[in-house]
Amino acid sequence: LELQRMSVSREQRGRGLARALCREVLAFARARGFGAVVLSTSMVQVAAQRLYEGQGFRRVGASSPSLLGTILHFQIFHYRCDLGAR
């Protein structure tokens, strides 16, 4: 299962909503027999990286989104959470 574009509005941040959403996605995927959840986030989304790592995701790779991204050393980090391991 791929998690795309999860976001919590600025005024609602810090209330645990992103953690709750992430837990719900993982439970949804487990209940439907998915073996893993994958996602990508940019190198500048440090809070998102901490959130995902805290929920059991591990970084499995990185890529550059474009030639300009390569020149600027901008990376997209790829994460995976294996559901059988939790």
PASEGU-823382 format. One record per residue (C-alpha): residue number from 1; residue in one letter; x, y, z. Coordinates in nm, 2 decimals. Layout:
N
(atom NUM "a" (X Y Z))
...
end
This chain:
86
(atom 1 "l" (0.00 0.00 0.00))
(atom 2 "e" (0.14 0.35 -0.08))
(atom 3 "l" (0.06 0.64 0.15))
(atom 4 "q" (0.05 0.96 -0.05))
(atom 5 "r" (0.01 1.33 0.05))
(atom 6 "m" (-0.07 1.30 0.42))
(atom 7 "s" (-0.09 1.65 0.57))
(atom 8 "v" (-0.23 1.82 0.88))
(atom 9 "s" (-0.30 2.19 0.87))
(atom 10 "r" (-0.06 2.42 1.05))
(atom 11 "e" (-0.31 2.53 1.31))
(atom 12 "q" (-0.39 2.16 1.40))
(atom 13 "r" (-0.03 2.04 1.43))
(atom 14 "g" (0.12 1.93 1.76))
(atom 15 "r" (-0.20 1.75 1.87))
(atom 16 "g" (-0.10 1.40 1.76))
(atom 17 "l" (-0.33 1.39 1.46))
(atom 18 "a" (-0.05 1.29 1.21))
(atom 19 "r" (0.05 1.00 1.44))
(atom 20 "a" (-0.31 0.89 1.47))
(atom 21 "l" (-0.36 0.91 1.09))
(atom 22 "c" (-0.04 0.71 1.04))
(atom 23 "r" (-0.15 0.44 1.29))
(atom 24 "e" (-0.49 0.42 1.11))
(atom 25 "v" (-0.32 0.37 0.77))
(atom 26 "l" (-0.11 0.10 0.91))
(atom 27 "a" (-0.41 -0.07 1.08))
(atom 28 "f" (-0.61 -0.04 0.75))
(atom 29 "a" (-0.33 -0.20 0.55))
(atom 30 "r" (-0.28 -0.48 0.80))
(atom 31 "a" (-0.66 -0.56 0.81))
(atom 32 "r" (-0.66 -0.59 0.44))
(atom 33 "g" (-0.36 -0.82 0.41))
(atom 34 "f" (-0.10 -0.58 0.28))
(atom 35 "g" (0.25 -0.68 0.36))
(atom 36 "a" (0.40 -0.33 0.38))
(atom 37 "v" (0.32 0.04 0.35))
(atom 38 "v" (0.56 0.26 0.14))
(atom 39 "l" (0.59 0.64 0.11))
(atom 40 "s" (0.82 0.91 0.00))
(atom 41 "t" (0.90 1.25 0.16))
(atom 42 "s" (1.15 1.52 0.08))
(atom 43 "m" (1.48 1.58 0.26))
(atom 44 "v" (1.34 1.91 0.40))
(atom 45 "q" (1.04 1.74 0.57))
(atom 46 "v" (1.24 1.66 0.89))
(atom 47 "a" (0.93 1.64 1.11))
(atom 48 "a" (0.76 1.40 0.87))
(atom 49 "q" (1.08 1.18 0.87))
(atom 50 "r" (1.07 1.17 1.25))
(atom 51 "l" (0.70 1.08 1.25))
(atom 52 "y" (0.74 0.80 1.00))
(atom 53 "e" (1.05 0.66 1.17))
(atom 54 "g" (0.87 0.67 1.50))
(atom 55 "q" (0.59 0.47 1.35))
(atom 56 "g" (0.82 0.19 1.24))
(atom 57 "f" (0.91 0.30 0.89))
(atom 58 "r" (1.27 0.26 0.78))
(atom 59 "r" (1.44 0.46 0.50))
(atom 60 "v" (1.51 0.23 0.21))
(atom 61 "g" (1.64 0.46 -0.05))
(atom 62 "a" (1.67 0.81 -0.19))
(atom 63 "s" (1.64 0.97 -0.53))
(atom 64 "s" (1.65 1.30 -0.70))
(atom 65 "p" (1.33 1.43 -0.86))
(atom 66 "s" (1.50 1.59 -1.15))
(atom 67 "l" (1.82 1.71 -1.31))
(atom 68 "l" (1.79 2.04 -1.12))
(atom 69 "g" (1.73 1.84 -0.80))
(atom 70 "t" (2.05 1.65 -0.87))
(atom 71 "i" (2.24 1.98 -0.92))
(atom 72 "l" (2.10 2.12 -0.60))
(atom 73 "h" (2.15 1.79 -0.41))
(atom 74 "f" (1.78 1.78 -0.33))
(atom 75 "q" (1.66 1.43 -0.24))
(atom 76 "i" (1.34 1.24 -0.20))
(atom 77 "f" (1.36 0.98 0.08))
(atom 78 "h" (1.17 0.65 0.03))
(atom 79 "y" (1.04 0.47 0.34))
(atom 80 "r" (0.89 0.13 0.40))
(atom 81 "c" (0.71 -0.02 0.70))
(atom 82 "d" (0.68 -0.40 0.69))
(atom 83 "l" (0.36 -0.50 0.85))
(atom 84 "g" (0.45 -0.85 0.95))
(atom 85 "a" (0.73 -0.72 1.17))
(atom 86 "r" (0.51 -0.51 1.41))
end
